[in-house]
């Protein structure tokens, strides 16, 4: 494989902590793709800034 491709494949697109949030969200929504209201966005922001 070309070195550039290997570098791209090995690079994390999100941090380990961000990946955990995504795993939790996917589990909670059964892998759905829900649209979130402004209130939900605010609640998430509040939860992660404490």
ROLO-862955 format. One line per field, with one value per atom (N, C-alpha, C, O): atom name; x, y, z. Coordinates in Angstrom, 1 decimal, decimal comma, m for minus. Example, Ala and Ser with C-alpha at 12.3 -4.5 7.8 and 13.67 -1.06 7.14 Angstrom:
2
at N/CA/C/O/N/CA/C/O
x 13,2/12,3/13,2/14,2/12,8/13,7/12,9/13,4
y m5,7/m4,5/m3,3/m3,3/m2,2/m1,1/0,0/1,1
z 7,8/7,8/7,8/8,5/7,1/7,1/7,9/8,0
END
This chain:
50
at N/CA/C/O/N/CA/C/O/N/CA/C/O/N/CA/C/O/N/CA/C/O/N/CA/C/O/N/CA/C/O/N/CA/C/O/N/CA/C/O/N/CA/C/O/N/CA/C/O/N/CA/C/O/N/CA/C/O/N/CA/C/O/N/CA/C/O/N/CA/C/O/N/CA/C/O/N/CA/C/O/N/CA/C/O/N/CA/C/O/N/CA/C/O/N/CA/C/O/N/CA/C/O/N/CA/C/O/N/CA/C/O/N/CA/C/O/N/CA/C/O/N/CA/C/O/N/CA/C/O/N/CA/C/O/N/CA/C/O/N/CA/C/O/N/CA/C/O/N/CA/C/O/N/CA/C/O/N/CA/C/O/N/CA/C/O/N/CA/C/O/N/CA/C/O/N/CA/C/O/N/CA/C/O/N/CA/C/O/N/CA/C/O/N/CA/C/O/N/CA/C/O/N/CA/C/O/N/CA/C/O/N/CA/C/O/N/CA/C/O/N/CA/C/O
x 0,8/0,0/0,9/1,9/0,5/1,2/1,3/0,3/2,4/2,6/1,5/1,1/1,2/0,2/m1,2/m1,9/m1,6/m2,8/m2,8/m3,8/m1,7/m1,5/m1,6/m2,3/m1,0/m1,1/m2,5/m2,9/m3,3/m4,7/m5,5/m6,3/m5,3/m6,1/m5,8/m6,6/m4,6/m4,2/m4,5/m4,6/m4,8/m5,1/m6,5/m7,5/m6,6/m7,9/m8,7/m8,1/m9,9/m10,8/m11,4/m11,8/m11,5/m12,1/m11,2/m10,4/m11,2/m10,4/m11,1/m12,2/m10,4/m10,9/m12,2/m13,2/m12,1/m13,3/m14,5/m15,6/m14,2/m15,3/m15,9/m17,1/m15,1/m15,5/m16,5/m17,4/m16,1/m17,0/m18,4/m19,4/m18,4/m19,7/m20,5/m21,7/m19,8/m20,5/m21,1/m22,2/m20,2/m20,7/m21,9/m22,9/m21,9/m23,0/m24,3/m25,4/m24,1/m25,3/m25,8/m27,0/m25,0/m25,4/m26,2/m27,2/m25,6/m26,3/m27,7/m28,7/m27,7/m29,0/m30,1/m31,3/m29,6/m30,6/m30,7/m31,3/m30,1/m30,1/m29,6/m30,2/m28,5/m27,9/m28,7/m28,5/m29,7/m30,5/m29,7/m28,6/m30,4/m29,8/m30,8/m31,4/m31,0/m32,1/m31,7/m30,5/m32,7/m32,5/m32,7/m33,6/m31,8/m31,9/m32,4/m32,0/m33,2/m33,7/m32,7/m31,6/m32,9/m32,0/m31,8/m30,8/m32,9/m32,9/m31,9/m31,2/m32,0/m31,1/m29,6/m28,7/m29,4/m28,0/m27,5/m26,4/m28,4/m28,0/m27,7/m26,7/m28,5/m28,3/m27,0/m26,3/m26,7/m25,4/m24,3/m23,3/m24,3/m23,3/m23,1/m21,9/m24,2/m24,1/m23,5/m22,7/m23,8/m23,3/m21,8/m21,2/m21,3/m19,9/m19,0/m17,8/m19,6/m18,8/m18,7/m18,1/m19,4/m19,3/m18,1/m17,9
y m1,2/0,0/1,2/1,2/2,3/3,5/4,1/4,0/4,7/5,2/6,3/6,4/7,1/8,1/7,5/8,0/6,5/5,8/5,2/5,3/4,6/4,0/5,1/4,9/6,2/7,4/7,8/8,1/8,0/8,4/7,4/7,8/6,1/5,1/5,0/4,6/5,3/5,2/6,5/6,4/7,5/8,8/8,7/8,3/9,2/9,2/10,4/11,5/10,2/11,4/12,0/13,2/11,3/11,8/11,3/10,4/12,0/11,6/10,4/10,1/9,7/8,6/8,9/8,2/10,1/10,6/10,9/10,6/11,5/11,8/10,5/10,4/9,5/8,2/7,6/6,9/7,7/7,2/7,8/7,2/9,2/9,9/9,3/9,1/9,1/8,6/7,2/6,9/6,4/5,0/5,0/4,3/5,9/6,1/6,5/6,0/7,5/8,0/7,0/6,8/6,2/5,2/4,1/3,5/3,7/2,7/3,2/2,5/4,4/5,0/5,1/5,0/5,4/5,6/4,3/4,3/3,2/1,9/2,2/1,7/2,9/3,2/4,1/4,1/4,8/5,7/7,0/7,2/7,8/9,1/10,2/10,8/10,4/11,3/12,8/13,2/13,6/15,0/15,5/15,2/16,4/16,9/18,4/19,2/18,6/20,0/20,9/20,4/22,1/23,1/22,8/23,0/22,4/22,0/20,8/20,8/19,8/18,7/19,1/18,7/19,9/20,4/21,2/21,0/22,0/22,7/21,8/22,0/20,8/19,8/19,0/18,8/18,6/18,0/18,9/18,5/20,1/21,1/21,3/21,4/21,4/21,6/20,3/20,5/19,2/17,9/17,8/17,2/18,2/18,0/19,1/19,0/20,2/21,3/21,4/22,3/20,4/20,4/19,7/19,6
z 0,0/0,0/0,0/0,6/m0,7/m0,7/0,7/1,5/1,1/2,5/2,8/3,9/1,8/2,1/2,5/3,4/1,8/2,1/3,5/4,3/3,9/5,2/6,3/7,3/6,0/6,9/7,1/8,3/6,1/6,2/6,9/7,7/6,7/7,3/8,8/9,6/9,2/10,6/11,4/12,6/10,7/11,4/12,0/11,3/13,2/13,9/13,4/13,3/13,0/12,6/13,8/13,8/14,9/16,2/17,3/17,1/18,4/19,6/20,2/19,9/21,1/21,8/22,6/22,6/23,2/24,0/23,1/23,4/21,9/21,0/20,5/20,3/20,2/19,7/20,8/20,4/22,0/23,1/23,1/23,3/22,9/22,8/21,6/21,7/20,5/19,3/19,6/19,2/20,2/20,5/21,4/21,2/22,4/23,3/22,6/22,8/21,7/21,0/20,0/20,0/19,4/18,5/19,2/18,8/20,4/21,2/21,6/21,6/22,1/22,6/21,5/21,8/20,3/19,2/18,3/17,3/18,8/18,0/16,6/15,6/16,5/15,2/14,3/13,1/14,9/14,1/13,8/14,3/13,1/12,7/13,1/12,2/14,4/14,8/14,6/14,6/14,3/14,2/15,6/16,3/16,1/17,5/17,5/16,6/18,4/18,6/19,2/19,7/19,2/19,8/21,3/21,9/22,0/23,4/23,6/24,6/22,8/22,9/22,7/23,4/21,7/21,5/22,7/23,1/23,3/24,5/25,7/26,4/25,8/26,9/26,7/27,7/25,5/25,2/25,5/26,2/25,1/25,3/26,8/27,3/27,6/29,0/29,7/30,6/29,2/29,8/29,6/30,5/28,5/28,2/28,7/28,6/29,2/29,7/31,2/31,8/31,9/33,4/33,8/35,1
END
